[in-house]
Amino acid sequence: MQDGLDIAVKGNLMGTTAKVRGLGGAVIDGAVRDVAELRSIGFPVWPRRITPATSVGRMVSAEKQVPVNCGDILVNPGDYIVVDADGVVVVPAAAAERVIELLKQYDDKECKMIPIIEKEKSMLKALKIYNRY
């Protein structure tokens, strides 16, 4: 079955091509290969799986700039993909400004909570003061 879980949809050559074209990384709802090489060139990937099997002769690109499902989440052209060591989040383009506003409020509260937790040794006291949830 060509669902991208048993064969890599990206490896070192495609990663190098993506990097020199200005892409900052890739979120892949499938498998990748050549992980060490991708890391060495500074092209981060967030795949569902790692496999040594190449996609050469098994997959072809069909479309671009179309809505796709990735990890059961609909991703539209123009949406923001935010990734870090904790995971991947899709922010719909229409909601981006509101999400940024809410994240600033969340971060402000959380930063103020840390000293309280350190002093009181209780997260519940900090939550009560700042009503984070």
C-alpha positions in Angstrom: 0.0 0.0 0.0 1.4 3.4 -0.9 0.4 5.3 2.2 3.9 6.5 2.9 4.4 4.5 6.0 6.5 1.7 4.5 8.5 3.8 2.0 10.2 7.1 2.6 8.6 10.1 1.0 11.8 12.2 1.8 15.5 11.4 2.1 18.8 13.3 1.9 18.5 14.3 -1.8 14.9 15.7 -1.4 15.9 17.3 1.9 18.9 19.0 0.3 16.7 20.2 -2.6 14.2 21.5 -0.1 16.8 23.3 2.0 18.5 25.0 -1.0 15.1 26.2 -2.1 14.6 27.9 1.3 12.4 25.5 3.1 13.0 25.3 6.9 11.9 21.7 7.5 9.2 19.2 6.7 6.2 17.7 8.6 5.5 14.3 7.0 2.5 12.2 7.6 4.5 9.2 6.4 8.1 7.9 6.6 11.5 9.4 5.9 15.0 7.9 5.4 18.5 9.2 5.7 17.8 10.8 9.1 21.5 11.3 9.9 22.1 13.1 6.7 19.1 15.3 7.1 20.3 16.3 10.5 23.8 17.0 9.3 22.6 19.4 6.6 20.3 21.1 9.1 17.0 20.1 7.6 14.7 19.0 10.4 11.9 16.6 9.7 8.9 15.5 11.8 7.7 12.2 10.3 5.4 9.5 11.6 8.0 6.8 10.9 11.6 6.1 9.7 12.3 3.5 7.1 15.3 2.6 4.9 13.0 1.9 1.8 13.2 4.5 -0.9 10.2 5.9 -2.8 12.0 5.9 -6.2 9.7 4.4 -8.7 6.9 4.0 -6.1 5.5 7.5 -5.6 5.0 10.6 -7.8 4.0 14.1 -6.9 0.4 14.7 -8.0 -0.5 18.2 -6.7 0.7 21.2 -4.7 -1.0 24.1 -2.9 -4.1 22.0 -2.2 -5.7 21.1 1.2 -4.3 17.9 2.7 -4.9 15.7 5.7 -1.9 15.3 7.9 -2.3 13.2 11.1 -6.1 13.5 10.7 -5.8 17.3 10.7 -6.9 19.4 7.6 -4.1 21.6 6.5 -4.8 24.3 3.9 -2.4 26.3 1.8 -1.5 29.4 3.8 -1.9 27.8 7.2 0.9 28.1 9.7 2.8 25.0 10.8 4.5 25.5 14.2 7.0 22.8 15.3 9.4 22.3 18.1 10.8 19.4 20.2 7.3 18.9 21.8 5.4 18.4 18.5 3.6 19.9 15.6 0.6 22.3 15.6 -1.4 23.6 12.7 -2.8 27.2 13.0 -5.4 28.1 10.4 -4.4 31.3 8.6 -7.8 32.9 9.6 -7.1 32.3 13.3 -3.4 33.2 13.4 -3.8 36.7 14.9 -6.1 35.5 17.6 -3.9 32.5 18.4 -0.9 34.8 18.8 -2.9 37.1 21.1 -4.0 34.1 23.3 -0.5 32.7 23.4 0.9 36.0 24.6 -1.6 36.0 27.5 -0.9 32.3 28.2 2.9 32.9 28.3 2.5 36.0 30.5 0.5 34.0 33.0 2.8 31.1 33.0 5.9 33.2 33.4 4.3 34.9 36.5 3.4 31.4 37.9 6.9 30.0 38.0 8.1 32.2 40.9 5.0 31.4 42.9 5.5 27.7 42.3 9.2 28.0 43.4 8.3 29.9 46.5 5.2 28.0 47.6 6.2 24.6 46.1 2.6 24.3 44.8 1.3 24.6 41.3 -2.3 24.7 42.6 -1.6 28.0 44.5 -0.3 29.6 41.3 -3.2 28.3 39.3 -5.6 29.7 41.8 -4.0 33.2 41.6 -3.8 33.3 37.8 -6.7 31.1 36.9 -4.8 29.7 34.0 -7.3 27.1 33.1 
